[in-house]
Amino acid sequence: MPSPFPGMDPFIEGQLGGDFHLSMISVIREALVPQLIPGYQAQIKQRACLEQTGNGTSQIRPDVSVWETGPGGSASAGATATLEPAILNLPEFLEWEEGYIEIRRRSDKELITVIEVLSPTNKSQNGRQEYLKKRRALSRSSVHLVELDLLRGGQRLPMNEELPPADYYAFVGREEIRPKAEVYSWTLNHVLPIIPIPLSEDDPDVMLNLQEVLNTVYDRAAYQISLDYERGIEPGLDEARQGWVVDVMGRNVE
């Protein structure tokens, strides 16, 4: 059963964001491989990430510190002092793994293109900084970087100019035109676009149909059963788009 929505299903982000992130990466690789052979290979890679949770600033101090003092009540140089320690909270870290896709040339295994599907953590306060470090490293290399932001929530990727107003974005960062990038943008009520995936200079782009990928993920994971369409949408919508969602659900969901 297909999604009731023509493009992104707004219920996914607040309920199945992690599952959606991993599933999209897998199906994107599957969609690209037939177009890449025999000259290229696409592999899913994982990186371990740590995010500090809490501010780590709360502490417990004793009410009284006990000192051994010399004559006159002052701490003497030869005396042995007993100190009461302050009790501080060590930082707590959340560990997780993120996936991404590497496209390499088969002949020499050179890395040509990296495809990132932004996760909720990539757009959180702490996780965003870690992601931007990796983004900066790739931007200084000869590797093409394709970034898919299929989340309405969180902070957008930084650009030198203001992004077009939209709900979702795809950034195609070709090595040969940096620091510029191609930015594809669309709103909640539109189908997902077909975007180019750049390869080596002498080879044409391959095309990635994001809507077909989304449809495959939705169908294989049976999101029509997993999603609770009675719950509110997170992040929330303005009144006009909320009305559109109600209208779509009324037409397409029994």
Backbone hydrogen bonds, N-H to C=O, Kabsch-Sander energy under -0.5 kcal/mol:
donor,donor_aa,acceptor,acceptor_aa,energy
8,M,190,H,-0.5
12,I,9,D,-1.6
13,E,9,D,-0.5
15,Q,11,F,-0.8
15,Q,12,I,-0.9
16,L,12,I,-3.2
17,G,13,E,-0.5
20,F,16,L,-2.7
21,H,17,G,-2.2
22,L,18,G,-1.8
23,S,19,D,-2.4
24,M,20,F,-2.7
25,I,21,H,-1.6
26,S,22,L,-1.9
27,V,23,S,-2.3
28,I,24,M,-2.6
29,R,25,I,-2.0
30,E,26,S,-1.9
31,A,27,V,-2.3
32,L,28,I,-1.9
33,V,29,R,-2.2
35,Q,32,L,-1.3
36,L,32,L,-1.3
36,L,33,V,-0.8
37,I,33,V,-1.9
39,G,36,L,-0.5
40,Y,36,L,-1.9
41,Q,104,R,-2.4
43,Q,102,E,-2.6
45,K,43,Q,-0.5
45,K,100,Y,-2.9
47,R,98,E,-2.1
49,C,96,W,-3.0
51,E,94,L,-2.1
53,T,92,E,-3.3
60,I,87,I,-3.2
67,W,65,S,-0.5
69,T,67,W,-0.6
70,G,74,S,-2.4
73,G,70,G,-1.7
74,S,71,P,-0.6
79,A,76,S,-0.8
81,A,79,A,-0.6
83,L,81,A,-0.6
87,I,60,I,-2.9
88,L,86,A,-0.7
89,N,58,S,-1.2
90,L,88,L,-0.5
92,E,53,T,-0.9
94,L,51,E,-3.2
95,E,93,F,-0.6
96,W,49,C,-2.0
98,E,47,R,-2.3
100,Y,45,K,-1.9
101,I,115,I,-2.4
102,E,43,Q,-2.8
103,I,113,T,-2.9
104,R,41,Q,-2.5
104,R,102,E,-0.6
105,R,110,E,-2.3
106,R,39,G,-2.6
109,K,105,R,-1.8
112,I,103,I,-2.9
113,T,103,I,-1.6
114,V,144,H,-2.4
115,I,101,I,-2.5
116,E,114,V,-0.5
116,E,146,V,-3.2
118,L,116,E,-0.6
118,L,148,L,-2.4
123,K,119,S,-0.9
123,K,120,P,-0.6
124,S,121,T,-1.6
128,R,124,S,-1.9
129,Q,125,Q,-0.7
130,E,126,N,-1.2
131,Y,127,G,-2.2
132,L,128,R,-2.7
133,K,129,Q,-1.5
134,K,130,E,-1.5
135,R,131,Y,-2.4
136,R,132,L,-2.5
137,A,133,K,-2.0
138,L,134,K,-2.2
139,S,135,R,-2.1
140,R,136,R,-1.0
140,R,137,A,-0.6
141,S,138,L,-1.6
143,V,138,L,-0.5
144,H,112,I,-2.7
145,L,173,G,-2.3
146,V,114,V,-2.9
147,E,145,L,-0.5
147,E,171,F,-2.6
148,L,116,E,-2.8
149,D,147,E,-0.6
149,D,169,Y,-2.8
150,L,148,L,-0.8
155,Q,123,K,-1.7
167,D,186,W,-1.6
168,Y,186,W,-2.2
169,Y,149,D,-2.2
170,A,184,Y,-2.4
171,F,147,E,-3.1
172,V,170,A,-0.5
172,V,182,E,-3.0
173,G,145,L,-3.1
173,G,171,F,-0.7
174,R,172,V,-1.0
177,I,174,R,-1.2
178,R,174,R,-0.5
178,R,175,E,-0.8
180,K,177,I,-2.2
182,E,172,V,-2.5
184,Y,170,A,-3.1
184,Y,182,E,-0.5
186,W,168,Y,-1.8
190,H,187,T,-1.9
195,I,193,P,-0.5
195,I,208,L,-2.5
197,I,206,V,-3.1
203,D,200,S,-1.8
206,V,197,I,-2.0
208,L,195,I,-3.0
209,N,207,M,-0.6
210,L,193,P,-1.8
210,L,208,L,-1.1
213,V,209,N,-1.9
214,L,210,L,-2.7
215,N,211,Q,-2.5
216,T,212,E,-2.1
217,V,213,V,-2.4
218,Y,214,L,-2.7
219,D,215,N,-2.3
220,R,216,T,-2.8
221,A,217,V,-2.2
222,A,219,D,-0.9
223,Y,218,Y,-2.2
225,I,222,A,-1.9
226,S,222,A,-2.0
227,L,223,Y,-2.7
229,Y,227,L,-0.9
231,R,228,D,-1.3
242,Q,238,D,-2.5
243,G,239,E,-2.2
244,W,240,A,-1.7
245,V,241,R,-2.3
246,V,242,Q,-2.2
247,D,243,G,-2.0
248,V,244,W,-2.5
249,M,245,V,-2.9
250,G,246,V,-2.1
251,R,247,D,-1.5
252,N,248,V,-2.2
253,V,249,M,-2.2
254,E,252,N,-0.5
